[in-house]
């Protein structure tokens, strides 16, 4: 692959990295909040972290639900919708990158 084509290919990959890093950052933030809740409750109850049950954190169970907008709702339909949108977007970006790669090679 010519040097210029390789540089253009690398420059156009930033969309994928932005999407992946954003998803990773949101997931990290959610996991951090969950773990922080468990650690605080373990210190508060003077228990080992492995001994914490769902009854102990019943006031913070909303942290363990995925994408809920209505209290008490499970939110499975929202997660399913987001998963399909992300899969379709990922396939679109993959097709874009393959097309770009083929254009730079040929």
N, C-alpha and C positions, 0 to 999 in steps of 0.2 A: 504494500500500500504506500503510495507516495506520502512524503512527510506532510504536505499541506492537507491532503485528504484525511490523514490520521488526526491532525489537530482539529479540523472541522468536526470530525466524528466525536472527539472527546468533548468539544465545546457544546455540542448539542445533546449530550447525555445528562445535563444538569437537572432536567425536569424529573427524571427518574429518581435521582438522588434526593431532590427536595421532597418528593412524595414519600420516599422510604424513610428519610430522617424525620419527617413530620409524624408519620405513623409510629415510628419508634419512640419519639419524644412523648407523644400522647400516652402510649402504652406504659412507658417508664413512669410518667407522672401518676397514672392511675395505680400502678403497682406500689409505688412509693407511699401513696396515701393509705393503701390497704395495710402495708407492713407497719407503717407508723402507728396506725390505729391499734394494731395487735400488740405492738411493743408498749405503747402507753397503757393499754388496758392490763397487760401483764404486770407492769410496774405498779399500777394502781391497786390491783388485787393481790400483789405479792405472790404471783404464780410464775411457773416456768412458761415460756412462750408455747411450748408444745402441749401444755395443759389447757390452753384457752379454747373454749368451745363457742359455738354460735350463740348460746344463751348468754355468755359473758359479753358479747359484742352486739347484743340485740338492738341497741340504740344506734349502731353504726352500720347496720346491714346494707343500707343504701350504697355504701362504698363498694360493695361486692356485687352489685347488680350492674348489668351492662346496658348503657345508653337508655336509661329510663327517664321519661319526662313526667309520667304520672306515678305518684307514690303508690307503692304496692303492686304496680304492674311489673311483669317480668321483662318486658322489652325485647322479647325474642324477634318480633317482627321488624323492629328497628335494626337490630344487629344483622338480621338476614338481608335486609335491604342494603345496608352499608357494605356487607360482604360481597354481594353481587355487583354493586357499583364499583367497588375496588377491584374485583376480578376483571370486570369489563374494561376498566381504565388500564389495568396492568397489561391485559392482552393488547389493547390499543397502543400503549407505549412500546410494548415488545415488537409489534408489527411495524411501528414507526422506526424503531432502531434497526430492525432487520432490513427494512427498505433503505434506510440511510446507509447501512453497511454495504448493501448490494450496489448502491449508486456510487459509493466511493471506490469499491473494488473494480467495478466494470468501467 
